[in-house]
Amino acid sequence: MDGRTGMEERTATGNDGGTGCSGRGNGVPAAGADGLTAASDTASAAGRGGGVAGRDSAVATGGGGSGAGGADADHDSDGGSGSGAGDAGRGLSRRRLGARLLALGGVLVLQAALPGAAGAVGGPAERRALQGLRLRYGSARQAGLLEKHLEGVADEARRFLGPSPEHPYYAGAVVLAGRGRTVALHRAMGDAVRYADYDGRTDRAREFPAAERIAMTEDTVFDLASLSKLFTSLLAVQQMERGNLDLEARVNRYLPEFTGGGKEVITVRQLLTHTSGLRSWAPFYQEPTRAGQLRLLWSVRPQETPGTVYRYSDLNLIALQLLLERITGHTLDLLLQDEITAPLGMHRTRYNPPLSWRRVTAATEVQRPPWSGLDRGLVWGEVHDENAHALGGVAGHAGVFGTAWDLAILARTLLDGGVYAGKRILRPASVELLFTDYNTAFPGDDHGLGFELYQHWYMGAMATPHSAGHTGFTGTSLVLDPSTDSFLVLLGNSVHPVRTWRAGSAPRVAVGNRFARAVPVRTKHGGPAWYSGMETGAGGTLTLPPLTPSTGSARLRCALWWDTVPGAGALHVEASADGQSWEPLPFTTVRTTGGAAEQWPDGSVAGWSGRIWHRLEAPLTAWAGREVRLRLRHTAQGRYVGRGVYVDVLRVAEPTRLLFAEDRPTDASRIEATGWSRSAD
């Protein structure tokens, strides 16, 4: 992509534009005198839906191409931001892991960093992966998903084949969703090749005759655009494992030419986390020779002091590519094949696909000035990014082609700690580095090594402090959520016929929301709970009937589960004497799995509960001897939502009596619910 149009729309507005935030919620329960039943979420399921391989492509990948940089403006952000990340209890936390490794001077002593890193047997999911189990097709039920909402994922993706809002967002798409080892949804829709030309003066496209169009299939190959950055990052972490690359070393230790204007202090970590201070891109396609392209990179100076700013930049991954090629003696395309795609059996993932793949590859853009930096006509079967094209099709930031199934293999590999079908490409501790937030100094720009973390602007409600992923400018995205052992791939040819026909990440958010809803939340008793829903801009109240506590020992108690976008969504607990004027009611929460109580003095909670039910308790001391009405109010403002809020087993009790108990039919019938519904999942 030509950088004149902006870096993957990080500042562009779209029909889903806006600001996404992130946050973190802790909290949890202790049993009370009212005998409140703790609830539990059965959402996590590492290795759910295990089975044998159901699919293997027969086409072998090839190498070829020269290792070169490129400046893909391939990051499709609409300006969303979030803050914070959760360290919820899996032993050594991500940030503590990162701190420990940094304390070692950047030398990744991975064998000592985490349990299991020295070849010890990991969790059940990793053990199954080491036994050679592969992805398989299965039903929503086998994957532990809700079929109704899983079908809604495909419906949402299909919706954007129509006006969005004026032109189709994409000509076609492939969506794949799975949990554990089960791929429960894999659908193709629309066209892989539809438009023959585009006239920028009239903003009209000329379509191929119907007989010449090529329909999208589940196996359609896509230009993955900036998803290529993930592969470059994986290759870098592999070299760290082997002791050939130091995370905290300066880049010019490996690339002596990488100096001047402050570049000499840039570290490998800053390249991987986009904190180098380098500008977003450079026009490599304007340089006719490799020597000129390299001179352009060497001449670039940081715009800010390295480490003081987050700026997404293709130059970071171009420099990292050159570094990897220097220390290994191999071009990036060969490294990709030898170290990742061949071991994992990702036979449809490679740089520079052969001409024989063209008929099964989605077309991208009709490239002409002024919207493109090159005049290439319809780009089909070759890399879309102008810089990657000028550099031979092989670049650290763009150029990889692949399928939805192959990306699912990659997702499963990472969710299983770096191993798939008995083939290991990374140690578990290395995978933790990919998902460790190194950008805590830049709230909202959470970033691991190569992977973006907790980004509602394209992950939608799949965004949690543990979610990782990336987007590509051609219309691609990958999201994986370790907290639910789930993964989602959406591949669309959204620059076909031209990049200006779409903006933002509305389809990604829509399918992310529906897939998040497809992962059930269960109560311990197996029955329904009150659910807020996931509508943007919505809200609702659960209001109890008037009660009169006789002592200051009265307590409101309930089981609570929440996932909201901080700053945009929250649950508020409130009290009122007249039902008209409401005031915040401070409360505490405690995890049903144990732990210390967390205080919420302003009477509201937001962020992420860790997919764990919590026990809420609110003292009614100030209302002793007075009539009071209590309510729980949910708000969801802004453009993004989380999974929502669940409330169960509402009770108001004193030490010797129950004033209100939701499990008593007469009391349950007196709850006034507005904007809430009963849901068993």
Order of alpha helices (4+ residues) and beta strands (2+ residues): alpha-alpha-alpha-beta-alpha-beta-beta-beta-beta-beta-beta-alpha-alpha-alpha-alpha-alpha-beta-beta-beta-alpha-beta-alpha-beta-beta-alpha-beta-alpha-beta-beta-beta-alpha-beta-beta-beta-beta-beta-beta-beta-beta-beta-beta-beta-beta-alpha-beta-beta
